[in-house]
């Protein structure tokens, strides 16, 4: 195994951030407590048919009431870092204006508890839970929401800025924009590609405004970044239509947010691929959006295999007119989400980002898998498939480091089983199993494996 004496043990740089990640709505519960106001997700989950079996994040893993216990678990897992998100409507119930002291105090206690255990906190400001009050004023479709996000960033930075070094503005703006506004499978549940383009622009603007605000308030050592989700795109055949499809899918899935952030421009191909018009861009927008960052967060789960439309196959179109995604590849292995296990893609995306966009540093802010985990009282959870998945992806990291890529950390999604959005509690990604009826936590075999792997690394 990788844990003791293998090629990898000791092969990672000292100080490498071995961690795990979560997000507020997926684990906290306590949806109406201590002055927290509703977010767009509290509303979306109430829609008939939106979520598996009508489940909600109302209680989730009840982390809000198990915070100390959960940090103790992290310590048992030997985590050096923990990535979590802050619930905007817990801190600013109306989205702007009056601060909810009790909400802010929860995150302050969390950060202090982590630091007392020697665990480095990575804070994400937005993991999809927009205050409902802001949705009522237009949500991400209006520019005012970008301004409100910068205000929110300021409130959090003033409180935690002396203790938190790693900051992420947004998690996966592609999901907030496209799943939320075009495919309607995430909040706020709209079905219009053109709206997704507008929302995406305001999210990018909010990122830039917040990054500038954080830069002006935080100490010099602060590391400011954003987490994007990436899918390396592969061609299913050699036809010219397919090679064009690869460019379209890559632009849509990977470059939509990268190019504005790092090159201060949208890729033209984005708009023709989606058959939409560009967003309304004001004079300074792209300069604000391209505010220099300290690191890029990379969420990686799988790749995309595409072919040009018209090859006459069983492929599905994933809501896109011009190419087909191949969903089942003969001989490939899949997770319980139906996502192909493709560790090489992590190496491909990290080396490409380094080559083409050259962020000052990279952190894998999410990587992990759902499998059918089973727990019976008195027994462990024998998730050998997850151990194998993690080993293969960590091996990919060591190949990346051998190529001088400035990779600083790796966060497993997820610390705990949690509310998997539209899939509710039916998918388990945790290193730790959550028995929801009792809220008992059981460290899975993968958690034990990760703990000994980390222990074998130099500090
Ligand atoms: C992450 O998203 C999230 O950050 C995290 O909250 C979540 O729990 C975790 O992954 C596991 O899902 O077929 O067009 O509907 C992962 C990225 C992007 C994966 C969208 C699923 C579906 C695209 N996700 N993708 S589509």
Boltz pocket constraint, residues with backbone or C-beta under 6 A from the ligand:
constraints:
  - pocket:
      binder: B
      contacts: [[A, 23], [A, 26], [A, 171], [A, 172], [A, 175], [A, 179], [A, 183], [A, 185], [A, 229], [A, 299], [A, 301], [A, 318], [A, 366], [A, 413], [A, 419], [A, 420], [A, 421], [A, 429]]
      max_distance: 6.0
